[in-house]
Amino acid sequence: MTKPSLTIVMPFYNEVAFLDLGVASVLSQRIDDLEVIIVNDNPEQFDQTFFEKQNFPTQVKVVHHAANAGLSQARNTGIKHAEGKWVGFLDSDDYYLPLGLKAQFDTAEKTNADMIHGLAVRNGSNAAQAQVCVADAQNNATAVFAVGRQVPEAGFGIFSSWSSLYKREFLTRADLRFDVEQRIFEDRLFVVNAISHAQSLVKMAKPVRVWRRRESSITTSPNSVADSLLKLKAFEKCIDHWLSVEGLRGFGVREFVRIWLHTLTQSTSSPFEHAFGDIAGPDAKVHDALLRILSKYDFTKEELGDCLKADIRHARRTGPNRMSTADFLLSIESAIKGDNVTLRRIYDAFNNLPAKPPAPAIETGRTDPYMEGVEFHFHVGLHKTGSTFIQNMLRDNREQLAKNGLLFPTTGLGFPDGVYPVRPGGLPGHQALLWAVNNDPEMFDRLRAEIRASGCKKVLISAENLSAPLSDEDHRTATFDRLLAMIKLSPGNAHVFAMVRRPDIWIDRYFREIAGNGAMASYQSIDEFALNNERILSLPHLFGGFEARTGHKVRLGNFDELTQKPLVEQVLALCGCDAGLAASLVQHDHGRYPSPCNAQVEIARLVTLLQPNLATRQATLQAFSGMVTPTDQHDILLTPDARQKIVNTFMAESAEFAADRGYTHAAPDWKADIANAPASGAIDIPERYIQAMMQSATWAAALPTDDGQAPQKWTAQRIAKGILRRVLPNLNI
């Protein structure tokens, strides 16, 4: 049998949600004689049966480790089993661009070089669009064909092993393997070994693959002490290797300079804080390891100064955060001598860091004396926990509530003028009030006047977007701070509450909501979304900032207990109202604000994938939502494995926090329900949905952009082609 011309090695640990997309991106490259080797580095959790269920074609092979051995060993196992003339590496959560690997492979065949490098592009965890990685843009954006002693110079700016194809004969000749001691941070060391041995290198200067940025991945998670030690070990091995090869000492000096600049750069991946932030306890190990590296080498000041000037990334810095040679040398000397004051001064200047300000606070005299006697209750969601029903009930019963001392203001309630919900029936609570923070300060004068006129000593503001689950804690806290400042309210007079529901169901409903509203985060599958956004399952992450700012614990209601405690009854209890108040309220029929059905979610995801412009995307979905009715397809979109993982993550991150604030979980029941749930069926896209979406997109495409120019061309024919590529053969149309 003819051997394949190309082998792509894909280490696999638990990237279930991403695996199919990665494999498909390889198989779609129009390279007939290729093989994909998946190395299963998690045999305790995934056996051969799991991979057989994926229904991969015959050119996809699976090799199982006996036990978890780490990423380096997984790649080595792939090299051992590879039969292709060329070998490449693809992490299971990444993917190739359309015909990107094909272009890289064709370049390899034409040039017969030992290494063929292609640019990588990087996307955000919730964004499909990507940009060329900074390191590639700065170092590898010019096409090069280097031979002999030109290779180390040409390849010095390559940092990732997976950005290149390698001739298998070269890997054998140079005995190139990944260092198994480096379970992480193995890439640069492999590249240093490769470019010091390669006789030829091609840099294509064209994008070929996507590096997917994920929350909680090796590259995005903050370094632990153990991680910092492994990183420093890899740094040292890189320098030592350069110095071991005759004639390449200069690259060892450059590696040293690059590493120290990286250490001095403020970043979650830098070992600086572990080494110098606290020279006590476990961080002393990082400190000692870094000092040993700084003291180990006999590089002269002239060598270090010359290499600093030659460092490409540093040369592009301007202003005060471009380090002088004198400060660079002084930083090394200060670190070795233990002069942390001088070292910190240089570090702060290099990163252009101002002195840390105190925690934000409302200026003295900015609070309204009248508001000091008013108790504010902020309902911050969560999304898809009955917020629309709650807001309609409170709005309809404003007079009754006010008679009992609770004001639900009309000021700021609803959308800002001229803004409409993407889907019919949406009510965002006091969204206009959040909008007014930056756009209409006079609205807060009207709010304070309404509060005074009511005579109420309790005010309920309902704005689920204050929780902003996909934002970071600093963003949430800053928004809350600005809101309090505009109200002229002391943080101590603010109390925050939220409704919480079973986490796997919440993720399913929340994903449907953001997909139906055209949020870019819905470009990915729901399983991918759940993995990329695990932090939203941490209630301390979502609510810790509110607690730190107000000095009060967040109060949590239980959406899952609706049969025992009606929703509005829970809300009023969380505001400290009398138990009988809820019974006096009248419920009007506003219709339901249901979650999109499965078919509507898929259509919305298609629109999001095909249309990058938010305004056009939302206009399309507004028209589409007004033209169709939901199907009866409402099976939960998450796979059982993803649901179990969500529950486990919630329990680990939030169970204790939630119980202390009023929410009691039912995890055993959740897990039993998931185990007994039937498999979800295929999603059927009705023909009327296709027609409605094409018509809606045609109308929306005519909208002018903000600058008055014609929008990006996006015809019905293009939509149809996109649909066919996306849904077949996995969906029934």
matplotlib code that plots the C-alpha trace (Angstrom):
import matplotlib.pyplot as plt

x = [0.0, 1.3, 2.5, 0.8, 2.6, 1.6, 0.9, -0.8, -0.4, -3.2, -2.7, -6.0, -6.7, -10.3, -11.0, -14.2, -16.1, -13.4, -12.1, -14.5, -13.8, -10.1, -10.1, -12.5, -10.3, -7.5, -9.6, -11.0, -7.6, -7.8, -4.7, -5.6, -2.8, -2.7, -3.2, -4.3, -2.9, -4.9, -2.8, -5.2, -3.4, -6.4, -7.1, -8.7, -11.6, -11.7, -11.4, -11.5, -15.3, -15.4, -13.4, -15.3, -18.5, -16.9, -17.2, -13.9, -12.8, -10.1, -7.2, -7.8, -6.0, -6.0, -3.0, -3.7, -1.2, -1.3, -1.7, -1.5, 2.0, 1.7, 1.7, 5.4, 5.1, 1.9, 3.6, 6.6, 4.2, 2.7, 6.1, 6.9, 3.8, 3.9, 4.4, 4.1, 7.0, 6.0, 4.8, 2.8, 1.2, -2.3, -3.7, -7.1, -8.8, -7.2, -8.0, -6.5, -7.7, -9.4, -6.7, -4.1, -2.5, -2.8, -0.7, 1.9, 2.1, 2.4, 5.3, 6.9, 6.7, 8.1, 11.0, 11.8, 13.0, 13.5, 11.0, 8.1, 6.6, 3.2, 1.6, -0.9, -3.9, -5.5, -9.1, -10.7, -12.6, -15.9, -15.0, -14.8, -12.7, -8.9, -5.7, -2.2, -0.4, 1.7, 4.9, 4.4, 3.4, 6.6, 9.0, 7.7, 5.7, 8.3, 8.8, 12.2, 14.0, 17.0, 19.8, 22.7, 23.8, 21.0, 18.5, 19.0, 18.7, 15.6, 13.9, 14.8, 11.4, 9.5, 8.2, 5.6, 6.3, 2.8, 3.3, 5.6, 5.7, 8.8, 10.4, 10.1, 13.6, 14.9, 13.2, 14.9, 18.3, 18.5, 16.8, 14.3, 11.8, 9.9, 11.4, 9.1, 10.3, 8.5, 4.9, 4.1, 6.2, 7.8, 7.3, 10.2, 12.7, 11.7, 11.9, 15.4, 16.6, 15.0, 16.4, 19.9, 19.9, 17.8, 19.7, 16.8, 13.8, 11.0, 8.8, 5.7, 4.5, 0.9, -1.7, -2.4, -4.0, -6.0, -4.7, -7.9, -7.7, -9.6, -10.3, -8.5, -6.1, -2.3, -1.7, -4.4, -4.4, -2.3, 0.9, 1.0, 4.3, 4.9, 4.2, 6.7, 9.3, 8.7, 8.8, 12.2, 13.5, 12.6, 14.2, 17.4, 17.4, 17.0, 20.0, 22.1, 21.3, 22.4, 25.7, 26.3, 26.3, 29.6, 29.2, 25.8, 26.7, 25.2, 21.8, 22.3, 22.8, 19.7, 17.7, 18.8, 17.8, 14.4, 13.7, 14.5, 12.4, 9.6, 10.0, 9.9, 6.7, 3.5, 1.6, -0.1, 2.5, 5.5, 7.2, 8.0, 5.4, 6.1, 9.8, 9.8, 6.2, 6.6, 10.0, 8.4, 6.8, 6.6, 7.5, 11.0, 11.6, 10.8, 12.9, 15.9, 15.5, 15.4, 18.4, 20.4, 19.7, 20.7, 23.9, 24.8, 26.1, 29.2, 27.6, 29.4, 27.6, 28.5, 26.9, 23.7, 23.5, 23.9, 21.2, 18.8, 19.0, 18.5, 15.5, 12.6, 9.8, 11.6, 12.8, 9.2, 8.5, 8.4, 8.3, 9.0, 8.4, 11.3, 14.1, 17.5, 20.6, 21.6, 18.3, 18.3, 21.7, 20.7, 17.6, 19.7, 22.2, 19.3, 17.6, 20.9, 21.7, 18.1, 17.5, 13.7, 13.0, 15.1, 13.9, 10.3, 10.9, 12.4, 9.5, 6.8, 8.5, 8.9, 5.2, 4.2, 2.4, 1.2, 1.2, -1.8, -4.8, -7.0, -10.2, -12.7, -15.0, -17.6, -16.1, -17.0, -20.0, -21.2, -23.8, -27.3, -28.3, -31.8, -30.5, -28.8, -32.2, -33.2, -32.4, -31.6, -32.0, -30.3, -31.7, -28.8, -30.4, -29.2, -30.3, -33.0, -34.2, -37.6, -36.3, -38.8, -41.8, -40.5, -40.1, -43.6, -45.1, -43.4, -44.2, -47.9, -48.1, -46.1, -48.9, -49.5, -45.8, -45.4, -48.2, -46.1, -43.0, -41.2, -40.6, -40.1, -39.1, -40.3, -37.3, -34.8, -37.1, -36.9, -34.7, -33.2, -35.3, -35.1, -33.7, -35.8, -35.4, -34.0, -36.7, -40.3, -41.3, -37.9, -37.8, -34.3, -35.5, -33.7, -31.4, -32.0, -30.6, -27.4, -27.2, -27.7, -24.6, -22.5, -25.1, -27.8, -26.8, -30.1, -31.9, -30.5, -31.9, -35.3, -34.7, -33.9, -37.0, -39.2, -37.8, -38.4, -41.9, -42.8, -41.8, -40.6, -37.6, -36.9, -36.1, -35.8, -33.7, -33.9, -31.1, -29.9, -27.1, -25.4, -24.3, -22.6, -21.5, -19.2, -17.3, -14.6, -15.0, -13.3, -15.8, -18.8, -17.5, -16.6, -20.1, -21.7, -19.4, -20.5, -24.1, -23.9, -22.0, -24.7, -27.4, -25.3, -25.7, -23.3, -22.3, -23.4, -27.0, -26.9, -27.9, -27.6, -29.7, -30.0, -32.0, -29.9, -31.0, -29.6, -26.3, -26.6, -30.1, -28.9, -26.0, -28.4, -30.9, -28.3, -26.6, -30.0, -30.5, -27.2, -27.5, -31.0, -29.7, -26.8, -24.0, -20.6, -20.0, -22.6, -20.4, -19.2, -21.2, -22.8, -20.3, -17.4, -19.1, -19.4, -15.7, -14.6, -16.6, -16.3, -15.7, -19.4, -20.2, -18.3, -20.7, -17.8, -16.5, -19.9, -20.8, -17.6, -17.1, -20.6, -20.0, -16.6, -18.1, -21.3, -20.0, -23.1, -23.4, -25.4, -28.7, -29.7, -33.1, -33.8, -35.5, -35.8, -38.2, -40.9, -43.5, -42.8, -42.0, -43.5, -40.9, -42.1, -42.7, -39.0, -37.9, -39.9, -38.6, -35.0, -35.9, -37.1, -40.8, -43.7, -44.6, -48.2, -47.3, -46.8, -50.3, -51.8, -50.3, -52.2, -50.8, -51.5, -51.0, -48.0, -47.4, -44.3, -40.7, -39.6, -36.1, -35.5, -36.1, -33.2, -33.8, -33.9, -30.6, -29.0, -30.3, -29.1, -25.6, -25.4, -26.2, -23.6, -21.0, -21.7, -22.2, -19.5, -21.3, -23.3, -26.0, -26.7, -26.7, -29.2, -31.4, -31.5, -32.5, -35.1, -36.8, -36.4, -37.8, -40.9, -41.5, -41.4, -42.8, -40.8, -40.8, -41.4, -37.6, -36.5, -34.2, -31.3, -28.4, -25.6, -24.2, -24.5, -20.8, -20.8, -23.8, -22.0, -18.9, -20.9, -22.5, -19.2, -17.6, -20.5, -20.2, -16.5, -16.6, -20.0, -21.8, -20.5, -20.8, -24.3, -25.5, -24.2, -26.4, -29.6, -29.4, -29.5, -28.4, -29.8, -26.7, -27.5, -30.9, -29.3, -26.7, -29.3, -31.5, -28.6, -27.7, -31.3, -31.9, -32.5, -30.1, -31.0, -32.3, -31.1, -32.1, -34.6, -34.5, -37.9, -37.8, -39.8, -36.9, -34.5, -36.7, -37.4, -33.7, -32.8, -35.5, -34.5, -30.8, -31.7, -33.6, -30.9, -28.1, -29.5, -29.0, -26.3, -23.4, -22.7, -20.5, -23.3, -21.5, -23.0, -22.8, -20.6, -22.1, -24.0, -26.4, -29.0, -27.0, -24.0, -26.2, -27.6, -24.1, -23.1, -26.1, -25.4, -21.8, -22.7, -25.7, -25.0, -24.7, -25.3, -28.7, -31.9, -33.2]
y = [0.0, 3.5, 5.4, 8.8, 12.0, 13.9, 13.0, 15.4, 14.5, 15.5, 15.0, 14.5, 14.8, 15.9, 18.4, 16.5, 19.6, 20.7, 17.4, 17.0, 20.5, 20.1, 16.7, 18.0, 21.0, 18.6, 16.3, 19.2, 20.3, 18.5, 16.4, 12.9, 10.8, 12.1, 10.6, 12.0, 10.3, 11.1, 10.3, 9.5, 10.8, 10.2, 6.5, 6.4, 8.6, 7.8, 4.3, 3.0, 2.9, 6.7, 7.2, 4.7, 6.6, 9.7, 7.9, 9.3, 8.0, 5.4, 7.9, 8.9, 6.6, 6.5, 5.5, 5.1, 5.8, 3.3, 6.3, 10.1, 11.0, 14.7, 16.7, 16.2, 12.4, 12.5, 14.3, 11.9, 9.0, 10.6, 11.0, 7.4, 6.2, 8.7, 7.3, 10.5, 12.2, 15.4, 15.7, 18.5, 19.0, 20.3, 20.6, 19.1, 22.4, 24.3, 24.0, 24.8, 27.6, 26.6, 25.2, 26.6, 23.2, 22.5, 25.6, 24.6, 21.1, 22.2, 24.5, 21.6, 19.5, 22.2, 23.3, 20.0, 22.1, 20.5, 23.0, 24.9, 27.6, 29.2, 32.0, 31.3, 33.4, 33.7, 34.2, 35.1, 32.5, 34.1, 35.5, 33.7, 36.5, 36.1, 38.1, 37.0, 36.2, 39.0, 37.0, 35.9, 39.4, 40.8, 38.0, 35.9, 38.2, 38.2, 35.2, 33.6, 30.6, 30.0, 27.4, 26.3, 28.9, 31.2, 29.0, 29.9, 33.6, 33.1, 30.8, 32.6, 34.3, 31.0, 30.0, 27.3, 23.8, 23.5, 26.3, 24.3, 21.1, 19.0, 16.5, 13.2, 12.2, 15.4, 14.5, 11.1, 12.5, 15.1, 12.7, 15.5, 14.8, 16.8, 16.9, 14.7, 16.5, 19.5, 18.5, 22.2, 25.0, 22.4, 24.3, 26.8, 24.1, 21.9, 24.8, 25.8, 22.2, 22.2, 25.4, 24.6, 21.4, 22.2, 22.6, 24.5, 26.5, 28.2, 30.9, 31.2, 34.5, 33.3, 32.3, 28.5, 27.7, 29.0, 29.0, 29.0, 31.1, 29.3, 30.1, 27.6, 26.5, 26.2, 29.4, 31.5, 30.4, 32.3, 30.4, 28.5, 28.2, 24.7, 26.2, 29.0, 26.5, 24.5, 27.6, 28.6, 25.1, 25.4, 28.8, 27.4, 24.4, 26.7, 28.8, 25.8, 24.2, 27.3, 27.4, 23.7, 24.2, 25.5, 29.0, 29.7, 31.5, 34.7, 33.1, 31.9, 35.6, 36.6, 33.8, 35.1, 38.7, 37.5, 35.5, 38.3, 40.8, 38.3, 38.0, 41.8, 42.0, 42.2, 39.1, 36.2, 33.9, 35.8, 34.3, 37.8, 38.0, 34.4, 35.3, 38.8, 39.4, 37.4, 35.9, 33.7, 30.3, 28.4, 31.4, 31.3, 28.3, 30.4, 33.2, 30.9, 29.2, 32.6, 33.9, 30.8, 31.4, 35.1, 34.2, 31.2, 32.7, 34.8, 37.0, 40.4, 43.8, 44.5, 41.2, 41.8, 45.5, 44.5, 41.8, 44.1, 46.6, 43.8, 42.3, 42.9, 43.0, 45.4, 47.6, 48.3, 49.7, 53.5, 56.0, 55.4, 51.6, 51.0, 50.0, 51.5, 49.2, 50.7, 49.8, 46.3, 45.6, 47.2, 45.1, 41.9, 43.2, 44.3, 40.9, 39.1, 41.4, 41.3, 45.0, 44.6, 48.3, 49.1, 46.1, 47.0, 50.6, 49.3, 46.7, 49.4, 51.8, 49.1, 48.2, 51.8, 51.1, 54.0, 53.8, 51.6, 53.8, 53.0, 51.1, 53.3, 55.2, 58.0, 61.4, 63.0, 65.2, 63.4, 61.3, 62.6, 63.1, 62.0, 58.7, 57.9, 57.1, 54.9, 51.2, 50.1, 46.5, 45.6, 42.6, 41.5, 38.4, 35.9, 35.8, 33.2, 33.0, 34.6, 38.2, 39.3, 37.8, 39.5, 42.9, 42.7, 41.8, 44.6, 47.2, 46.1, 46.4, 49.6, 51.3, 48.4, 48.0, 51.7, 51.7, 49.1, 51.2, 49.6, 51.7, 50.0, 53.1, 53.8, 56.0, 54.0, 51.0, 49.4, 50.0, 53.4, 55.3, 53.8, 50.5, 47.4, 43.8, 41.3, 38.9, 39.9, 40.1, 41.0, 43.4, 44.2, 45.8, 49.1, 48.8, 52.4, 53.4, 51.5, 53.2, 56.6, 56.2, 57.2, 58.9, 60.8, 62.0, 64.0, 60.7, 60.2, 63.6, 62.3, 59.0, 60.8, 63.1, 60.0, 58.4, 61.6, 61.9, 58.4, 58.7, 55.0, 54.0, 50.9, 51.0, 48.0, 48.3, 45.2, 45.1, 41.6, 43.0, 44.2, 40.6, 40.5, 36.8, 36.9, 40.0, 40.0, 41.1, 44.4, 45.3, 44.4, 46.3, 49.4, 49.4, 49.1, 51.8, 54.2, 53.4, 54.1, 57.3, 58.6, 57.8, 59.5, 56.4, 55.2, 51.6, 50.6, 51.4, 49.0, 45.4, 42.9, 39.8, 37.3, 34.2, 31.1, 27.9, 24.4, 25.0, 22.7, 24.0, 27.6, 27.2, 25.7, 28.6, 31.3, 30.0, 30.1, 33.6, 35.0, 33.0, 34.4, 37.9, 37.6, 37.6, 36.6, 34.1, 31.9, 31.2, 28.1, 25.0, 25.0, 22.4, 24.6, 27.6, 25.8, 24.9, 28.3, 30.0, 27.7, 30.8, 31.8, 28.7, 30.3, 32.4, 34.0, 35.2, 36.6, 38.2, 38.7, 42.2, 43.3, 42.0, 43.7, 47.0, 47.0, 45.2, 42.9, 39.3, 38.8, 37.2, 34.3, 33.0, 29.5, 29.5, 25.7, 26.0, 27.8, 25.2, 25.8, 29.5, 31.6, 33.8, 37.2, 36.0, 35.0, 38.4, 40.4, 38.3, 39.0, 42.7, 42.2, 42.8, 41.3, 37.8, 38.8, 41.4, 39.0, 37.6, 41.1, 41.5, 41.0, 39.0, 40.3, 38.3, 39.6, 36.4, 34.4, 35.3, 31.7, 30.6, 30.0, 26.4, 24.3, 25.1, 28.9, 28.5, 26.9, 29.6, 32.3, 30.7, 30.6, 34.2, 35.0, 32.9, 34.5, 38.1, 39.8, 43.2, 43.3, 45.8, 43.8, 40.6, 41.8, 43.4, 40.0, 38.2, 40.8, 40.3, 36.5, 36.3, 38.2, 35.9, 32.4, 30.5, 28.1, 24.4, 21.8, 21.0, 21.9, 19.0, 20.3, 21.1, 20.0, 16.5, 14.4, 14.5, 18.3, 18.5, 16.3, 18.4, 21.6, 20.2, 19.1, 22.5, 24.3, 22.1, 22.6, 26.4, 27.5, 25.1, 26.4, 30.0, 29.5, 27.6, 30.5, 32.9, 31.1, 28.7, 25.0, 22.6, 19.3, 17.9, 14.1, 14.6, 16.6, 13.9, 11.2, 13.1, 13.6, 9.9, 8.9, 11.6, 10.3, 11.3, 14.4, 13.9, 15.5, 19.1, 19.6, 23.0, 23.8, 25.1, 28.1, 29.0, 29.0, 31.2, 33.6, 33.9, 34.6, 37.3, 38.8, 38.9, 40.6, 43.3, 43.8, 43.9, 47.2, 49.0, 51.6, 51.4, 54.0, 56.0, 56.0, 53.6, 50.6, 47.5, 44.6, 42.6, 39.7, 38.2, 35.6, 33.3, 33.6, 32.8, 29.7, 28.5, 29.0, 27.1, 24.1, 24.0, 24.2, 22.0, 19.1, 16.3, 16.8, 18.4, 17.5, 20.2]
z = [0.0, -0.9, 2.2, 2.8, 1.8, 4.9, 8.5, 10.9, 14.6, 16.9, 20.6, 22.4, 26.1, 26.6, 23.8, 22.8, 21.7, 19.3, 17.9, 15.0, 13.7, 13.9, 12.1, 9.5, 8.8, 7.9, 5.8, 3.8, 2.4, -0.9, -0.1, -1.1, 0.4, 4.0, 7.4, 10.7, 13.9, 17.0, 20.1, 23.0, 26.1, 28.3, 28.1, 31.5, 30.3, 26.5, 25.0, 21.5, 21.6, 22.0, 18.9, 16.9, 17.6, 15.9, 12.6, 11.3, 7.9, 7.5, 7.1, 10.7, 13.0, 16.8, 19.0, 22.7, 25.5, 28.4, 30.8, 30.6, 29.6, 28.6, 25.4, 24.6, 24.7, 22.7, 19.9, 20.1, 19.8, 16.8, 15.2, 15.9, 14.1, 11.3, 7.8, 5.8, 4.0, 5.9, 9.5, 11.1, 14.5, 15.3, 18.8, 19.0, 19.8, 16.8, 13.1, 9.6, 7.4, 4.2, 1.9, 4.3, 5.0, 1.3, 0.5, 3.1, 1.8, -1.8, -0.7, 1.0, -2.1, -4.3, -2.1, -0.3, 2.6, 6.1, 7.6, 6.1, 8.4, 7.9, 9.8, 12.6, 13.2, 16.7, 17.6, 20.8, 22.9, 21.8, 18.4, 15.0, 13.4, 13.9, 13.4, 12.7, 15.9, 17.2, 17.2, 13.6, 12.4, 13.9, 13.0, 10.1, 7.8, 5.1, 2.8, 3.2, 1.8, 4.1, 3.8, 5.9, 8.5, 7.4, 9.0, 12.7, 11.9, 9.7, 12.2, 15.5, 15.5, 15.3, 18.7, 18.1, 16.8, 15.3, 12.9, 10.6, 8.6, 9.0, 6.6, 8.4, 7.2, 8.9, 12.2, 12.0, 10.9, 13.6, 16.2, 16.9, 19.6, 22.2, 25.7, 27.8, 31.0, 29.6, 30.0, 29.0, 27.5, 25.1, 21.9, 21.9, 22.9, 20.0, 17.6, 18.9, 18.3, 14.9, 13.5, 14.8, 12.8, 9.7, 6.5, 4.9, 6.0, 4.1, 5.7, 3.6, 5.2, 4.6, 7.2, 7.3, 10.6, 13.6, 17.1, 19.1, 22.3, 25.0, 28.6, 31.0, 28.3, 28.9, 27.1, 28.6, 32.2, 34.7, 35.6, 38.8, 40.7, 39.1, 35.7, 36.2, 37.2, 34.1, 32.0, 33.5, 32.9, 29.3, 29.1, 30.5, 28.1, 25.1, 26.1, 26.9, 23.5, 21.6, 23.5, 22.9, 19.1, 17.7, 16.2, 17.7, 20.9, 19.7, 19.5, 23.1, 24.1, 22.1, 23.7, 27.2, 26.3, 24.9, 28.0, 30.4, 28.4, 28.5, 32.3, 32.7, 30.6, 32.6, 31.6, 33.2, 31.5, 33.0, 36.0, 37.4, 40.1, 41.3, 41.5, 42.9, 44.1, 47.3, 48.2, 50.8, 50.7, 47.4, 45.3, 46.6, 44.3, 41.3, 42.6, 43.1, 39.7, 37.9, 39.9, 39.0, 35.3, 35.6, 37.3, 35.2, 32.0, 31.3, 28.7, 28.5, 28.8, 25.1, 24.0, 26.0, 24.9, 21.2, 21.4, 23.2, 20.3, 17.8, 19.6, 17.1, 19.5, 21.8, 19.0, 18.1, 21.6, 21.8, 24.6, 28.3, 28.1, 25.7, 28.0, 27.8, 27.7, 31.1, 32.7, 31.1, 32.6, 35.9, 36.1, 35.9, 38.5, 40.8, 40.6, 41.4, 44.4, 45.7, 45.1, 44.6, 44.9, 41.8, 39.9, 40.5, 39.4, 36.1, 35.7, 36.3, 33.8, 31.2, 31.4, 31.7, 34.9, 37.1, 40.8, 41.8, 42.7, 45.6, 45.0, 43.1, 45.3, 44.9, 45.7, 49.0, 48.5, 45.4, 47.2, 47.4, 51.1, 50.3, 48.8, 52.1, 53.5, 50.5, 50.2, 46.6, 45.5, 42.1, 40.3, 38.1, 36.4, 35.7, 32.1, 31.3, 34.9, 34.4, 34.2, 31.6, 33.6, 36.8, 35.1, 33.5, 36.8, 38.7, 36.0, 35.9, 39.7, 40.3, 42.2, 44.5, 45.2, 45.8, 48.4, 50.2, 50.1, 47.1, 44.0, 40.6, 38.6, 35.1, 34.5, 32.5, 32.0, 28.7, 25.7, 24.8, 22.2, 18.7, 19.9, 19.6, 20.8, 18.3, 19.2, 19.9, 23.6, 24.9, 27.9, 29.3, 32.5, 33.2, 30.2, 29.3, 32.7, 31.9, 28.5, 30.2, 32.3, 29.3, 27.2, 29.1, 32.6, 32.9, 33.1, 36.6, 37.6, 36.5, 38.4, 41.7, 41.2, 40.7, 43.9, 45.9, 44.6, 45.4, 49.1, 48.9, 51.0, 48.9, 45.1, 42.9, 39.7, 37.4, 34.8, 34.0, 31.8, 34.9, 35.5, 32.0, 32.3, 29.3, 30.6, 33.2, 36.9, 36.4, 33.6, 35.8, 38.8, 36.7, 35.2, 38.7, 40.0, 37.3, 37.9, 41.6, 41.0, 38.5, 41.0, 43.7, 45.9, 48.5, 47.8, 51.3, 50.4, 47.5, 47.7, 44.8, 44.2, 41.4, 40.4, 39.8, 38.1, 37.4, 35.6, 32.5, 31.7, 32.3, 29.8, 27.2, 27.6, 27.8, 24.6, 22.9, 24.0, 22.8, 19.6, 18.9, 19.6, 17.1, 19.7, 18.1, 20.9, 19.3, 16.2, 18.1, 19.0, 22.4, 23.7, 22.5, 24.1, 27.5, 27.5, 26.4, 29.1, 32.1, 34.3, 34.0, 36.1, 39.0, 41.1, 43.0, 39.6, 38.6, 41.9, 43.9, 42.6, 43.7, 47.2, 47.4, 46.3, 48.5, 51.6, 51.4, 50.4, 47.1, 47.8, 45.5, 44.6, 43.2, 39.8, 40.1, 43.0, 41.1, 42.1, 45.8, 45.7, 42.8, 41.1, 42.1, 45.7, 45.8, 44.3, 46.8, 49.7, 48.5, 48.8, 52.3, 51.6, 53.6, 52.6, 51.8, 49.2, 46.3, 46.8, 46.3, 42.8, 39.6, 36.7, 33.2, 30.0, 28.1, 26.2, 26.7, 25.8, 24.9, 24.1, 20.4, 19.3, 18.1, 14.4, 15.2, 17.0, 14.0, 11.7, 14.0, 14.2, 10.5, 10.2, 12.8, 11.0, 7.7, 8.6, 10.7, 10.9, 14.1, 13.0, 9.8, 11.7, 14.2, 11.6, 9.8, 12.9, 13.9, 10.6, 10.7, 14.2, 13.1, 10.2, 11.7, 14.6, 16.7, 15.9, 18.6, 18.7, 22.2, 23.1, 25.2, 22.8, 25.0, 24.8, 28.0, 28.6, 28.4, 30.8, 33.3, 33.1, 33.6, 36.7, 38.1, 37.4, 39.1, 42.1, 42.4, 41.8, 43.2, 45.5, 48.8, 47.7, 46.5, 49.7, 51.9, 49.9, 49.7, 46.7, 47.5, 44.7, 43.8, 42.1, 42.6, 40.9, 38.1, 37.4, 37.5, 35.1, 32.7, 32.8, 32.0, 29.3, 25.8, 23.0, 21.2, 17.7, 14.4, 13.9, 11.1, 9.4, 7.9, 4.3, 5.5, 7.8, 4.9, 2.8, 5.7, 6.5, 2.8, 2.6, 5.9, 4.9, 1.6, 3.4, 6.0, 3.4, 2.1, 5.5, 5.3, 7.7, 10.3, 7.9, 5.3, 2.9, 1.3, 3.6, 2.9, 0.0, 1.4, -1.1, -0.7, -2.9, -0.6, 2.4, 0.6, -0.2, 3.4, 4.6, 2.4, 3.4, 7.1, 7.5, 5.1, 5.9, 9.6, 9.3, 7.4, 5.1]

ax = plt.figure().add_subplot(projection="3d")
ax.plot(x, y, z, "-o")
ax.set_aspect("equal")
plt.show()
